[in-house]
Amino acid sequence: MGFFDRIKKAFGGKDENAETEKYDAALEKSRDSFGARLNKLFANFRTVDEDFFDDLEETLIGADVGFETAVRITDELRDEVKLRNVHDSNAVARVIVQKLVDLYGESGKDEDNSLHFAEEGPTVFLFVGVNGAGKTTTIGKLANRLHKEGKSVLLAAADTFRAGAIQQLQVWGERDDVPVVAGPEGGDPAAVVYDAVVRAKKENTDVLIVDTAGRLQNKVNLMNELAKIKRVIQRELPDQPAEVLLVVDGTTGQNALSQAKEFNQTTEMTGLVLTKLDGSGKGGIVLAVRNELHVPVKLVGLGEGIDDLADFEPTKFVYGLFKGLIDAPETEEEEK
C-alpha cells in the first residue's frame, strides 16, 4: 500500500481531531493555490500532449514542490498516461497528486520527525536561521510548551548582533516564566553560550535552548560563529547539542529551500522548523525539502498563537495539502 492509499485509509475524508483540523486550516491557502494552478493548467488543454507536460512541469515548480520533484513527477506521469490511457482531467489530477504523495512518502521512509532529548543531563537545542524567519518566536513557543510539560527550561540569548534580539528573547522568557542567560549587545555569542551551559549543568536543567545570530558581516563569519558555539557546547557537554534546528520562513518558498541547502553544508542540521505555513500558498515547500534535501521537518508553525507550534506529522500535513483530491471519488476512467 502506497503512502497515498495509507492516508486515504487513515482519514477517510474526515477530520479526526483538533490537530488535524489545525493542519487543514493552516494549509488552506496552499491547498487552494495548488488546486487553482491545476485548474488553470487543465483549462488550457483539451488533450494531454507534450505541451501539457511542459506546462505541468512549470506549474509544479510554481507550486514550490521543487525543481527535481517537478521533473520527476512529469516524467513519471508521461509513462503513466500512456500505460493507463488516462485523459480525463480529474483522473490526471489525481494521478499527479498520488505521485507527489507517494514520492513524498518514499523520501521520508524511516525518517525521524521527533525531537531528541538526552537520557540524562541537559538537552541542548541549537536554533539557527536567517533573520526574519521567526527563530526567536519559535524558541519562545517551544519553551512555553516544554515548560507546560513540566520540564525545566533555560534560554540563551546568543544573537548578540541583531538590535533588540536579546530583549525579544527576554520578553519571551518572562511570558513563559523561563530564565534567560544574556550578555551585552554586540558581545561574544560563544561566551553567552558557555555561561548558559555552565548554569544548565549546575542547575540540572532539562532543556537549554540557544538562539543564534542570523546574519553577520558575511556568510563565512556567520558559519564560523555557529561552529564556535557548537564547539563550546560540545566541550562542556560532549553529546550535545541533541538538535541543530534550522528555522525557515515557509512563505518564502524556494528561497527557504536555498537557505536550507546552504546551512546544511556547514552546520550539520538535524532537522528543520518551517514557520508561517498558514501565511501563504507555499506549503508545497515541505515536499521539496524532504525530496531534495532529505532533512526531516520536526516542527511547523500553523498559526500566530502561542500553541500553534506543532510537531510535524507527515500524514496530517499531506492530507491538509491535498485534502480535496485525496477525498475525491474515482472516475470510471480511473477504475478502468
N, C-alpha and C positions, 0 to 999 in steps of 0.2 A: 504493500500500500504506500503510495507516494505521500509526500508532505501535504499536498493539496487535498487528497482524499482524507487524510487524518484530520485536517482542520474542519472539513465538511462534517465528518463524523462527530468531532468534539463539540461543535457549536450547533449544528443542525438548524442554522438560521435564527437562533435565539441568543440574546444576551444573557449569559449565565449569572453574572454577578456585577457588583458595583464597579470593580476594577476593569472588567471587560467593557462596560459602558463608558468608562473614562477613556480607554483606548479608542473606542468608537467615536466619541465626541472630539477628542484631540486630533484625530486623523480625518475628520470630515472634509476639511479643505483639500487635503492631499487626495482623498478618495474622489471628490468632485472634480478636481483638476485632472486627475488621471482619466476619469470617465469622459470628461469633456474633450480631452485630447484624442481619445479613441473614437468618439462620436464624430469629431471633425474629420479624422482620417477616413472613416468609412463613408462619410457623406461625399467625399471627393472621388470615390472609386466605385464603379459598378462591378468590376472584376478584380480578382486577386491576382495581379500580374507583377512583373518585375518592378514597375514604377511604384506599385503599392508597397513592396518590400523595402525599397529605398526610403519611402516616406515613413514607413513603420520604424525603421532604424532611427531616423531623425526624431520621430515622436517619442520614442523610448529615451533617447538621450535628453530630450527636452523635459522629460518627466523625472530626470535626476536618478535614473536607475544605474547610470554609469556606462561609459563607452564600451568596455569589454562585455558587459552584460547585454547591452543592446545588440551588439554584433552577433553574439552567440545565440540569443533568442531569435533574431531574424533569420539566421542560417538554419536553425533547427525547425523553424516554422515553415520554411520553404519545403523541407523534406516532409513535414507532417501534412501539409496541404496536398502534396502530390500523393502521399500514401493513403490518406483518408478521403481525398477528393472533397475537402471541406471548402465551401464557398460562401455559405450564409454568414453575414457579418456578426451575428450574435455568437455563432459557433466559433468563428475565427477569434473573436474577442476572448471567449472562454479558454481557447487553446493558448492564447498569449498569456493570460493570467496564470493558467495552470503551469506553464513552463517557467514563468517567473517565480512562482511559489515553490515549485519542485527544485529549481536551481538554488533558490534561497535555502531550502531545507538541506539540500546536498552539501552546500558550502558550510553549513553550520553543524554538520554531523559531528557528534562528540564534543561540541563547543560548550564551554563552561561560562554561563552568564551570571554566576553568583559572585558576590563579594567574598573574599577570603579573609579570615581572621586568624590571628596567632592562637596556638593552643595554650600558651602561657606568656605572660609579659605583654607589654603594649603592642597593639597592632598599629601600623603606620599606613595611612593613605596619603599618597603624594599626588596633588592635583596640579596639572599643567594645562596650558592652552593660551591662545591669544587673548588680548584684552577685548572685552565686549561680548565674549561667548557665553557669559553667565557663570563663570567659575566660582566667584565668591558667593553668589546667591545659592548655587548648588551646594557648596560646602555648608552654608547656613542651614539649608533644608535637611541635608543628611545628618548634621549634628543634632538638629531638633528631633529627628526620627530616632536616632540611636539613643539619645538622652531619654526619650519617652519609653524606649525598650528596656531601660534600666542600666544602660552602660554608662560608665564614666568617660567623659569626652574632654579633650583638650585641643584647642585650636592654635596654630602657629601662623602669625601674620608675616610670612616671608616675602610677600610682594611689597618691598620697601620703596619701589621706584615710582609706582603709579600714584599720583596725587589722590589722597582720600581712600586708598585701598585699605590701609591699616584701620582707619576709623570705621570703614564699612564693615570689616570683619568684627570689630569690637561691638558694633551695634547688634550684629547677629549674635554675638556671644551673650550680650545682655538679654536679648529676646529669648534665646534658648536656655538661659541660665547655665552657660558653659564658659569656663575661664579661657582667656586668650593670652598667649605669650607674644609680646611685641617689642620692637626696638624703635629707634629713631627713624623718621622718614629719610630715605637715602642711605640708610645704614647697610651693614653686611647681612644679606639674607641668610647665609650659612651660619652666622653667629646666632641669629634668632632661632634657627632650627636646632642648633646644638643646645641652647638653653631649654627649648621645648622638650627635646628628647631626655635631657637630664631630669627635668621636672616630671615627665611622664614615668620614667623609671622609678624615681624617688617616691612618687605618689601611687605607683602601681595603677596607672590609668589604663583603662581598657582600650581606648582608641585615640590616637593622635592624628589629627587631620592638618595637613600642611598646604597652605595657599602659597603659590609662587608667582613670580612676575610673568607677564605675557609678552613683554617687549622690552628689550634693552637697546643699546646703540645699533646693534646689528644681530643677525641670526646666530653667528658664531659666539658672540658674548652671551646670548640667551642660553644656548645649549651648554656652554661651559659652566654657566652659573647653576643650571639644573644638575649637571654632572657633579659639581662640587657639593651641592646639597645632598645628593644621593650618597656620596662618599661619607659625609658627616653622619648620616643616619646609619649606614652600614658599619661604620667604625664602632658606634655605641650599641647598635642592635643588628648583628650580622645577618639575621634572616629577614630583615625588613628593608624597604617597605613591602608590605604584603600586596599592595596595589599601586600602580602608577597609572592614574586615570586621566586621559585627555578629554577635556571638555570642548565640544564643538557646537556651534550655533546651527541647529537644524534648518533654519530659514535661509542659510547661505548656499544650500545645495552643493554643487560641485566644488565650490571653494572649501567646504567642510571636508570633503574627501581629499583635496590637495593638502590641507593643513594636516590631516591625519597621516598621510603618506610622509610628509616632511618630518613631523615629530617622531614618527615611528622609526626613522632612520637613525635617530640619535638617542632616544630616551627609553627604548625597550618597553613600550606600553604594555600593560596587562589588560587594558580594557578602555572602552570609550563611554562617555556620557554625552548623549545628544539632548540639547536643550531646545525649548521653544518649538517643539513639534506641532503644537496647536496653532502656531502663529502664521503658517504659510502652507502652500500646497506642495511642499518639497519633502514629504515623508519618504519618498522613494529612495532618498539618500541612504537609508538604512540597508536597502538591498545592495547598493553599490559598495558600501563599507564592508559588508560581510563577503560579497562575492569577489571583490577585488583586493581587499586589504587583509582579510582573514584575521581580524582582531575583533574579539567579542564586544558587543554593546552590553553594558552592565546596568546602566541607569538611563532613564529617559524623563525629560520634563514634559508633562502632559497638561500643564496649565500654570497659572501665576500663583496659585495658593500654596501655602507652606506645606501642605500634604500632597501636592501634585508631582512630587519627585517619586517615580515608581521604579521598582525593579523591572528590568527589561524581560518580557516574556514573548518569545518569537511567535507562538501561535496566536496570541491575542493581538500582537502588532499586525501580522499578516491579515487576520480576519478584519481588523479595523480598516486596513488599507484597501482591501478588495471585497469588502462585505457583499455588495450588491451582486457582483459577478460570481462569487462563490455560492451564494444562495440561489442564484437564478436557475430555473428548471432547464434541463437539457432539451434541445430541439430534436425533431425527428431526424434531421440530417446528422446530428452528432451521434444519435443512437445507432445509426447505420454503421 
